[in-house]
Amino acid sequence: MSTPPVLELRHVTKTFTRRRLAGKAPRVVAVDDLSLVLQPGEIVALVGESGAGKSTVGRMVIGLERPDRGEVRFEGSDLTRLSERRLRGARRRMHLIQQDPYESLHPGMRVAAAVAEPLVVSGVEHREQERRCAAALEDVGLSPASRFLRRFPHELSGGQRQRVALARAVISRPRMAVADEPTSMLDASVRASILELILGIRDRWGTAFIFVTHDLAVARYVSDRLAVMHEGRLIESGEPDAVIADPEHEYTRTLLAASEGEL
């Protein structure tokens, strides 16, 4: 008996209206009839240039945007049809890792409070929060944890802030996470270690990832499957080495030529 997918997008479409000072506001199709399946423990990389619709897909997956049409099914339930209470419950089994970790960390909140926040929402006892928070920081390479627990985000480097964001994922152990360009603002020397942490979270806890990136080299390194987006549509998908060795679409070949890393 096959394992049911953790996520299934069925013919999802999302449009936005561009604001204008005068005249009729044009509608932009951000995502156009997209279907995608994510299996438990799988990492699928959504690849494309800025404006391809990748981040919009990520926001719909996490329940922050609702599609105009189609279904976003998480663990078998269509998020678009859930009540607000049930949607909040589903979100506790998801996690969003943003491009800029400074945006996801409250500047006035110490690391300990930021990492433990998912446990507070779930009603975990304070002493257990402290224990799991320290363990999560150690798991993502912020060791010894005691050096970081009382720091504020501005006292950390970009790489350390992203590790704190990953520690939040470690501590909540979600079924699925969306990583939206999580290494694009980091130095090259730090990127590989962050990618290895994402792979480690998947391997240790079986977390499935939607990994959003513009860089095919990064996607190849971290993903089990590539899904190339262009102008809101999914134009090509497959096993990373196969797509890169013999891309079917001209746009994919353009991304290959622009790739920042070693292929």
ZADO-1210 file (C-alpha; in nm, 4 decimals, padded with zeros to 6 digits):
<atoms>
<atom x="00.0000" y="00.0000" z="00.0000" code="MET" pos="1"/>
<atom x="00.1535" y="00.3312" z="-00.1084" code="SER" pos="2"/>
<atom x="00.2173" y="00.6089" z="00.1434" code="THR" pos="3"/>
<atom x="-00.0194" y="00.9051" z="00.0968" code="PRO" pos="4"/>
<atom x="00.1492" y="01.2346" z="00.0053" code="PRO" pos="5"/>
<atom x="00.2027" y="01.4952" z="00.2734" code="VAL" pos="6"/>
<atom x="00.1078" y="01.7668" z="00.0220" code="LEU" pos="7"/>
<atom x="-00.0834" y="01.7716" z="-00.3042" code="GLU" pos="8"/>
<atom x="-00.1536" y="02.0781" z="-00.5173" code="LEU" pos="9"/>
<atom x="-00.4348" y="02.0209" z="-00.7655" code="ARG" pos="10"/>
<atom x="-00.4718" y="02.2666" z="-01.0559" code="HIS" pos="11"/>
<atom x="-00.3911" y="02.5671" z="-00.8373" code="VAL" pos="12"/>
<atom x="-00.4267" y="02.9181" z="-00.9819" code="THR" pos="13"/>
<atom x="-00.3559" y="03.2505" z="-00.8097" code="LYS" pos="14"/>
<atom x="-00.3925" y="03.6006" z="-00.9535" code="THR" pos="15"/>
<atom x="-00.3139" y="03.9431" z="-00.8119" code="PHE" pos="16"/>
<atom x="-00.4264" y="04.2921" z="-00.9083" code="THR" pos="17"/>
<atom x="-00.1538" y="04.5493" z="-00.9639" code="ARG" pos="18"/>
<atom x="-00.2275" y="04.8834" z="-00.8063" code="ARG" pos="19"/>
<atom x="-00.2539" y="05.1808" z="-01.0406" code="ARG" pos="20"/>
<atom x="-00.3224" y="05.5483" z="-00.9789" code="LEU" pos="21"/>
<atom x="-00.5650" y="05.5673" z="-01.2709" code="ALA" pos="22"/>
<atom x="-00.7354" y="05.3339" z="-01.5134" code="GLY" pos="23"/>
<atom x="-00.8263" y="04.9709" z="-01.4774" code="LYS" pos="24"/>
<atom x="-00.5857" y="04.7718" z="-01.2618" code="ALA" pos="25"/>
<atom x="-00.4357" y="04.4810" z="-01.4590" code="PRO" pos="26"/>
<atom x="-00.4528" y="04.1296" z="-01.3173" code="ARG" pos="27"/>
<atom x="-00.1342" y="03.9257" z="-01.2990" code="VAL" pos="28"/>
<atom x="-00.1433" y="03.5464" z="-01.3028" code="VAL" pos="29"/>
<atom x="00.1182" y="03.4494" z="-01.0428" code="ALA" pos="30"/>
<atom x="00.0437" y="03.0749" z="-01.0504" code="VAL" pos="31"/>
<atom x="-00.1339" y="02.9132" z="-01.3442" code="ASP" pos="32"/>
<atom x="-00.2990" y="02.5690" z="-01.3150" code="ASP" pos="33"/>
<atom x="-00.0143" y="02.4139" z="-01.1161" code="LEU" pos="34"/>
<atom x="-00.0260" y="02.0565" z="-00.9858" code="SER" pos="35"/>
<atom x="00.2443" y="01.9089" z="-00.7615" code="LEU" pos="36"/>
<atom x="00.2827" y="01.6220" z="-00.5138" code="VAL" pos="37"/>
<atom x="00.5222" y="01.6107" z="-00.2157" code="LEU" pos="38"/>
<atom x="00.5877" y="01.2761" z="-00.0492" code="GLN" pos="39"/>
<atom x="00.6839" y="01.2349" z="00.3201" code="PRO" pos="40"/>
<atom x="01.0548" y="01.3047" z="00.3648" code="GLY" pos="41"/>
<atom x="01.0961" y="01.4310" z="00.0082" code="GLU" pos="42"/>
<atom x="01.2656" y="01.7583" z="-00.0878" code="ILE" pos="43"/>
<atom x="01.1202" y="01.9191" z="-00.3993" code="VAL" pos="44"/>
<atom x="01.2993" y="02.2284" z="-00.5302" code="ALA" pos="45"/>
<atom x="01.0849" y="02.4919" z="-00.7007" code="LEU" pos="46"/>
<atom x="01.3270" y="02.6611" z="-00.9392" code="VAL" pos="47"/>
<atom x="01.2810" y="02.9767" z="-01.1437" code="GLY" pos="48"/>
<atom x="01.3741" y="03.3411" z="-01.1776" code="GLU" pos="49"/>
<atom x="01.2147" y="03.6199" z="-00.9751" code="SER" pos="50"/>
<atom x="00.8487" y="03.6511" z="-01.0704" code="GLY" pos="51"/>
<atom x="00.8118" y="03.2868" z="-01.1732" code="ALA" pos="52"/>
<atom x="00.5540" y="03.2279" z="-00.8978" code="GLY" pos="53"/>
<atom x="00.7672" y="03.0153" z="-00.6643" code="LYS" pos="54"/>
<atom x="00.7157" y="03.2160" z="-00.3463" code="SER" pos="55"/>
<atom x="00.3425" y="03.2456" z="-00.4132" code="THR" pos="56"/>
<atom x="00.3247" y="02.8665" z="-00.4281" code="VAL" pos="57"/>
<atom x="00.5123" y="02.8516" z="-00.0978" code="GLY" pos="58"/>
<atom x="00.2702" y="03.0945" z="00.0664" code="ARG" pos="59"/>
<atom x="-00.0292" y="02.8943" z="-00.0556" code="MET" pos="60"/>
<atom x="00.1285" y="02.5712" z="00.0678" code="VAL" pos="61"/>
<atom x="00.1712" y="02.7166" z="00.4170" code="ILE" pos="62"/>
<atom x="-00.1803" y="02.8628" z="00.4173" code="GLY" pos="63"/>
<atom x="-00.0783" y="03.2306" z="00.4011" code="LEU" pos="64"/>
<atom x="-00.2463" y="03.2794" z="00.0615" code="GLU" pos="65"/>
<atom x="-00.5604" y="03.1168" z="-00.0734" code="ARG" pos="66"/>
<atom x="-00.5717" y="03.0112" z="-00.4391" code="PRO" pos="67"/>
<atom x="-00.8415" y="03.1488" z="-00.6676" code="ASP" pos="68"/>
<atom x="-00.8993" y="02.7983" z="-00.7973" code="ARG" pos="69"/>
<atom x="-00.7746" y="02.4501" z="-00.7178" code="GLY" pos="70"/>
<atom x="-00.6945" y="02.2537" z="-00.4038" code="GLU" pos="71"/>
<atom x="-00.4047" y="02.2639" z="-00.1574" code="VAL" pos="72"/>
<atom x="-00.4269" y="01.9309" z="00.0248" code="ARG" pos="73"/>
<atom x="-00.2092" y="01.8856" z="00.3344" code="PHE" pos="74"/>
<atom x="-00.2255" y="01.5435" z="00.5002" code="GLU" pos="75"/>
<atom x="-00.5382" y="01.4776" z="00.2959" code="GLY" pos="76"/>
<atom x="-00.7288" y="01.7935" z="00.3975" code="SER" pos="77"/>
<atom x="-00.7912" y="02.0808" z="00.1564" code="ASP" pos="78"/>
<atom x="-00.6512" y="02.3888" z="00.3333" code="LEU" pos="79"/>
<atom x="-00.8779" y="02.6152" z="00.1279" code="THR" pos="80"/>
<atom x="-01.1855" y="02.4607" z="00.2934" code="ARG" pos="81"/>
<atom x="-01.0676" y="02.4464" z="00.6547" code="LEU" pos="82"/>
<atom x="-01.2055" y="02.6694" z="00.9280" code="SER" pos="83"/>
<atom x="-00.9617" y="02.9177" z="01.0804" code="GLU" pos="84"/>
<atom x="-00.9302" y="02.6984" z="01.3900" code="ARG" pos="85"/>
<atom x="-00.8467" y="02.3845" z="01.1912" code="ARG" pos="86"/>
<atom x="-00.6107" y="02.5820" z="00.9665" code="LEU" pos="87"/>
<atom x="-00.4182" y="02.7001" z="01.2741" code="ARG" pos="88"/>
<atom x="-00.3911" y="02.3381" z="01.3833" code="GLY" pos="89"/>
<atom x="-00.2562" y="02.2357" z="01.0422" code="ALA" pos="90"/>
<atom x="-00.0005" y="02.5181" z="01.0482" code="ARG" pos="91"/>
<atom x="00.1493" y="02.3758" z="01.3678" code="ARG" pos="92"/>
<atom x="00.2632" y="02.0810" z="01.1549" code="ARG" pos="93"/>
<atom x="00.4250" y="02.3128" z="00.8979" code="MET" pos="94"/>
<atom x="00.7163" y="02.5532" z="00.9123" code="HIS" pos="95"/>
<atom x="00.8311" y="02.8490" z="00.6997" code="LEU" pos="96"/>
<atom x="01.2023" y="02.9309" z="00.6662" code="ILE" pos="97"/>
<atom x="01.2324" y="03.2763" z="00.5123" code="GLN" pos="98"/>
<atom x="01.4945" y="03.4235" z="00.2819" code="GLN" pos="99"/>
<atom x="01.6008" y="03.6838" z="00.5377" code="ASP" pos="100"/>
<atom x="01.6134" y="03.5241" z="00.8837" code="PRO" pos="101"/>
<atom x="01.6102" y="03.8705" z="01.0400" code="TYR" pos="102"/>
<atom x="01.2517" y="03.9116" z="00.9131" code="GLU" pos="103"/>
<atom x="01.1368" y="03.5905" z="01.0833" code="SER" pos="104"/>
<atom x="01.2994" y="03.6741" z="01.4193" code="LEU" pos="105"/>
<atom x="01.1487" y="03.9500" z="01.6331" code="HIS" pos="106"/>
<atom x="01.4308" y="04.2021" z="01.6942" code="PRO" pos="107"/>
<atom x="01.3302" y="04.2406" z="02.0592" code="GLY" pos="108"/>
<atom x="01.3055" y="03.8680" z="02.1298" code="MET" pos="109"/>
<atom x="01.6009" y="03.6715" z="02.2627" code="ARG" pos="110"/>
<atom x="01.7072" y="03.3534" z="02.0833" code="VAL" pos="111"/>
<atom x="01.5662" y="03.1286" z="02.3571" code="ALA" pos="112"/>
<atom x="01.2199" y="03.2833" z="02.3287" code="ALA" pos="113"/>
<atom x="01.2250" y="03.2800" z="01.9473" code="ALA" pos="114"/>
<atom x="01.3224" y="02.9138" z="01.9244" code="VAL" pos="115"/>
<atom x="01.0789" y="02.8026" z="02.1955" code="ALA" pos="116"/>
<atom x="00.7834" y="02.9947" z="02.0485" code="GLU" pos="117"/>
<atom x="00.6314" y="02.6899" z="01.8692" code="PRO" pos="118"/>
<atom x="00.6371" y="02.5027" z="02.2015" code="LEU" pos="119"/>
<atom x="00.4668" y="02.7903" z="02.3845" code="VAL" pos="120"/>
<atom x="00.1837" y="02.7797" z="02.1305" code="VAL" pos="121"/>
<atom x="00.1530" y="02.4047" z="02.1893" code="SER" pos="122"/>
<atom x="00.1417" y="02.4460" z="02.5694" code="GLY" pos="123"/>
<atom x="00.4690" y="02.2667" z="02.6508" code="VAL" pos="124"/>
<atom x="00.5859" y="02.3078" z="03.0133" code="GLU" pos="125"/>
<atom x="00.8535" y="02.5762" z="03.0670" code="HIS" pos="126"/>
<atom x="01.1327" y="02.3493" z="03.1895" code="ARG" pos="127"/>
<atom x="01.0811" y="02.1193" z="02.8906" code="GLU" pos="128"/>
<atom x="01.0873" y="02.4249" z="02.6621" code="GLN" pos="129"/>
<atom x="01.4303" y="02.5197" z="02.7967" code="GLU" pos="130"/>
<atom x="01.5663" y="02.1673" z="02.7539" code="ARG" pos="131"/>
<atom x="01.4404" y="02.1282" z="02.3977" code="ARG" pos="132"/>
<atom x="01.5490" y="02.4803" z="02.3009" code="CYS" pos="133"/>
<atom x="01.9090" y="02.4122" z="02.4082" code="ALA" pos="134"/>
<atom x="01.9063" y="02.0753" z="02.2293" code="ALA" pos="135"/>
<atom x="01.7723" y="02.2350" z="01.9087" code="ALA" pos="136"/>
<atom x="02.0472" y="02.4986" z="01.9074" code="LEU" pos="137"/>
<atom x="02.3095" y="02.2272" z="01.9515" code="GLU" pos="138"/>
<atom x="02.1506" y="02.0294" z="01.6657" code="ASP" pos="139"/>
<atom x="02.1952" y="02.3216" z="01.4240" code="VAL" pos="140"/>
<atom x="02.5552" y="02.3901" z="01.5233" code="GLY" pos="141"/>
<atom x="02.5062" y="02.6772" z="01.7698" code="LEU" pos="142"/>
<atom x="02.7226" y="02.5221" z="02.0370" code="SER" pos="143"/>
<atom x="02.7463" y="02.5552" z="02.3254" code="PRO" pos="144"/>
<atom x="02.3818" y="02.6627" z="02.3345" code="ALA" pos="145"/>
<atom x="02.4420" y="02.8671" z="02.6496" code="SER" pos="146"/>
<atom x="02.6406" y="03.1187" z="02.4413" code="ARG" pos="147"/>
<atom x="02.3386" y="03.1970" z="02.2224" code="PHE" pos="148"/>
<atom x="02.0244" y="03.1580" z="02.4344" code="LEU" pos="149"/>
<atom x="02.0154" y="03.5178" z="02.5620" code="ARG" pos="150"/>
<atom x="02.1382" y="03.6915" z="02.2481" code="ARG" pos="151"/>
<atom x="01.9213" y="03.9154" z="02.0317" code="PHE" pos="152"/>
<atom x="01.9041" y="03.8707" z="01.6504" code="PRO" pos="153"/>
<atom x="02.1189" y="04.1804" z="01.5856" code="HIS" pos="154"/>
<atom x="02.3995" y="04.0158" z="01.7847" code="GLU" pos="155"/>
<atom x="02.4175" y="03.7238" z="01.5402" code="LEU" pos="156"/>
<atom x="02.5675" y="03.6863" z="01.1935" code="SER" pos="157"/>
<atom x="02.3425" y="03.6090" z="00.8963" code="GLY" pos="158"/>
<atom x="02.4420" y="03.2443" z="00.9062" code="GLY" pos="159"/>
<atom x="02.3752" y="03.2230" z="01.2805" code="GLN" pos="160"/>
<atom x="02.0321" y="03.3834" z="01.2364" code="ARG" pos="161"/>
<atom x="01.9442" y="03.1278" z="00.9702" code="GLN" pos="162"/>
<atom x="02.0557" y="02.8513" z="01.2074" code="ARG" pos="163"/>
<atom x="01.8199" y="02.9936" z="01.4696" code="VAL" pos="164"/>
<atom x="01.5406" y="02.9839" z="01.2099" code="ALA" pos="165"/>
<atom x="01.6279" y="02.6192" z="01.1428" code="LEU" pos="166"/>
<atom x="01.6309" y="02.5477" z="01.5173" code="ALA" pos="167"/>
<atom x="01.2666" y="02.6577" z="01.5227" code="ARG" pos="168"/>
<atom x="01.2006" y="02.3882" z="01.2619" code="ALA" pos="169"/>
<atom x="01.3979" y="02.1314" z="01.4629" code="VAL" pos="170"/>
<atom x="01.2064" y="02.2049" z="01.7826" code="ILE" pos="171"/>
<atom x="00.8602" y="02.1783" z="01.6257" code="SER" pos="172"/>
<atom x="00.9453" y="01.8755" z="01.4066" code="ARG" pos="173"/>
<atom x="00.6937" y="01.9605" z="01.1326" code="PRO" pos="174"/>
<atom x="00.5636" y="01.7186" z="00.8717" code="ARG" pos="175"/>
<atom x="00.6489" y="01.9771" z="00.6062" code="MET" pos="176"/>
<atom x="00.8551" y="02.2948" z="00.5728" code="ALA" pos="177"/>
<atom x="00.8790" y="02.5623" z="00.3050" code="VAL" pos="178"/>
<atom x="01.2310" y="02.7040" z="00.2685" code="ALA" pos="179"/>
<atom x="01.2084" y="03.0255" z="00.0630" code="ASP" pos="180"/>
<atom x="01.5551" y="03.1065" z="-00.0783" code="GLU" pos="181"/>
<atom x="01.7119" y="03.0233" z="00.2620" code="PRO" pos="182"/>
<atom x="02.0739" y="03.0576" z="00.1441" code="THR" pos="183"/>
<atom x="02.0533" y="03.3403" z="-00.1104" code="SER" pos="184"/>
<atom x="02.1508" y="03.6133" z="00.1388" code="MET" pos="185"/>
<atom x="02.4376" y="03.4162" z="00.2923" code="LEU" pos="186"/>
<atom x="02.8070" y="03.4022" z="00.2077" code="ASP" pos="187"/>
<atom x="02.9117" y="03.1121" z="-00.0120" code="ALA" pos="188"/>
<atom x="03.1157" y="02.9706" z="00.2766" code="SER" pos="189"/>
<atom x="02.7986" y="02.9366" z="00.4882" code="VAL" pos="190"/>
<atom x="02.5531" y="02.8122" z="00.2240" code="ARG" pos="191"/>
<atom x="02.6667" y="02.4496" z="00.2115" code="ALA" pos="192"/>
<atom x="02.6427" y="02.4118" z="00.5901" code="SER" pos="193"/>
<atom x="02.2838" y="02.5430" z="00.5891" code="ILE" pos="194"/>
<atom x="02.1915" y="02.3030" z="00.3083" code="LEU" pos="195"/>
<atom x="02.3450" y="02.0171" z="00.5055" code="GLU" pos="196"/>
<atom x="02.1339" y="02.1146" z="00.8065" code="LEU" pos="197"/>
<atom x="01.8189" y="02.1012" z="00.5930" code="ILE" pos="198"/>
<atom x="01.9178" y="01.7567" z="00.4678" code="LEU" pos="199"/>
<atom x="01.9839" y="01.6524" z="00.8277" code="GLY" pos="200"/>
<atom x="01.6390" y="01.7672" z="00.9425" code="ILE" pos="201"/>
<atom x="01.4843" y="01.5636" z="00.6613" code="ARG" pos="202"/>
<atom x="01.6930" y="01.2546" z="00.7378" code="ASP" pos="203"/>
<atom x="01.6442" y="01.2657" z="01.1152" code="ARG" pos="204"/>
<atom x="01.2749" y="01.3534" z="01.1426" code="TRP" pos="205"/>
<atom x="01.1365" y="01.2815" z="00.7967" code="GLY" pos="206"/>
<atom x="01.0352" y="01.6427" z="00.7332" code="THR" pos="207"/>
<atom x="00.9335" y="01.7056" z="00.3723" code="ALA" pos="208"/>
<atom x="01.0499" y="02.0324" z="00.2127" code="PHE" pos="209"/>
<atom x="00.9379" y="02.2654" z="-00.0611" code="ILE" pos="210"/>
<atom x="01.2699" y="02.4386" z="-00.1338" code="PHE" pos="211"/>
<atom x="01.2339" y="02.7642" z="-00.3293" code="VAL" pos="212"/>
<atom x="01.5417" y="02.8826" z="-00.5200" code="THR" pos="213"/>
<atom x="01.6550" y="03.0586" z="-00.8369" code="HIS" pos="214"/>
<atom x="01.9807" y="02.8600" z="-00.8481" code="ASP" pos="215"/>
<atom x="01.9857" y="02.5189" z="-01.0168" code="LEU" pos="216"/>
<atom x="02.3164" y="02.4272" z="-00.8511" code="ALA" pos="217"/>
<atom x="02.1667" y="02.4745" z="-00.5050" code="VAL" pos="218"/>
<atom x="01.8536" y="02.2861" z="-00.6108" code="ALA" pos="219"/>
<atom x="02.0581" y="01.9951" z="-00.7410" code="ARG" pos="220"/>
<atom x="02.2576" y="01.9764" z="-00.4173" code="TYR" pos="221"/>
<atom x="01.9612" y="01.9620" z="-00.1831" code="VAL" pos="222"/>
<atom x="01.6621" y="01.8175" z="-00.3683" code="SER" pos="223"/>
<atom x="01.5217" y="01.4795" z="-00.4637" code="ASP" pos="224"/>
<atom x="01.3194" y="01.6345" z="-00.7455" code="ARG" pos="225"/>
<atom x="01.3314" y="01.9579" z="-00.9443" code="LEU" pos="226"/>
<atom x="01.0196" y="02.1464" z="-01.0510" code="ALA" pos="227"/>
<atom x="01.0990" y="02.4338" z="-01.2881" code="VAL" pos="228"/>
<atom x="00.8546" y="02.7270" z="-01.2940" code="MET" pos="229"/>
<atom x="00.8237" y="02.9966" z="-01.5596" code="HIS" pos="230"/>
<atom x="00.5583" y="03.2712" z="-01.5672" code="GLU" pos="231"/>
<atom x="00.3466" y="03.0907" z="-01.3115" code="GLY" pos="232"/>
<atom x="00.3468" y="02.7527" z="-01.4836" code="ARG" pos="233"/>
<atom x="00.5277" y="02.4296" z="-01.4040" code="LEU" pos="234"/>
<atom x="00.7162" y="02.3616" z="-01.7269" code="ILE" pos="235"/>
<atom x="00.9498" y="02.0751" z="-01.6356" code="GLU" pos="236"/>
<atom x="01.0126" y="01.8380" z="-01.3464" code="SER" pos="237"/>
<atom x="01.2165" y="01.5318" z="-01.2678" code="GLY" pos="238"/>
<atom x="01.5185" y="01.3873" z="-01.0907" code="GLU" pos="239"/>
<atom x="01.7818" y="01.6649" z="-01.0617" code="PRO" pos="240"/>
<atom x="02.0661" y="01.4979" z="-01.2520" code="ASP" pos="241"/>
<atom x="01.8323" y="01.3982" z="-01.5356" code="ALA" pos="242"/>
<atom x="01.6843" y="01.7478" z="-01.5740" code="VAL" pos="243"/>
<atom x="02.0266" y="01.9131" z="-01.5676" code="ILE" pos="244"/>
<atom x="02.1867" y="01.6621" z="-01.8051" code="ALA" pos="245"/>
<atom x="01.9088" y="01.6866" z="-02.0646" code="ASP" pos="246"/>
<atom x="01.6692" y="01.9783" z="-02.0061" code="PRO" pos="247"/>
<atom x="01.3571" y="01.9689" z="-02.2215" code="GLU" pos="248"/>
<atom x="01.2656" y="02.3364" z="-02.2047" code="HIS" pos="249"/>
<atom x="01.4625" y="02.6339" z="-02.3359" code="GLU" pos="250"/>
<atom x="01.3948" y="02.8244" z="-02.0136" code="TYR" pos="251"/>
<atom x="01.5599" y="02.5472" z="-01.8106" code="THR" pos="252"/>
<atom x="01.8662" y="02.5771" z="-02.0318" code="ARG" pos="253"/>
<atom x="01.8692" y="02.9515" z="-01.9582" code="THR" pos="254"/>
<atom x="01.8647" y="02.8785" z="-01.5845" code="LEU" pos="255"/>
<atom x="02.1520" y="02.6349" z="-01.6314" code="LEU" pos="256"/>
<atom x="02.3605" y="02.9017" z="-01.7999" code="ALA" pos="257"/>
<atom x="02.2870" y="03.1462" z="-01.5166" code="ALA" pos="258"/>
<atom x="02.3486" y="02.9015" z="-01.2319" code="SER" pos="259"/>
<atom x="02.5709" y="03.0502" z="-00.9609" code="GLU" pos="260"/>
<atom x="02.7226" y="02.7282" z="-00.8312" code="GLY" pos="261"/>
<atom x="02.9153" y="02.4273" z="-00.9516" code="GLU" pos="262"/>
<atom x="02.6996" y="02.1873" z="-01.1534" code="LEU" pos="263"/>
</atoms>
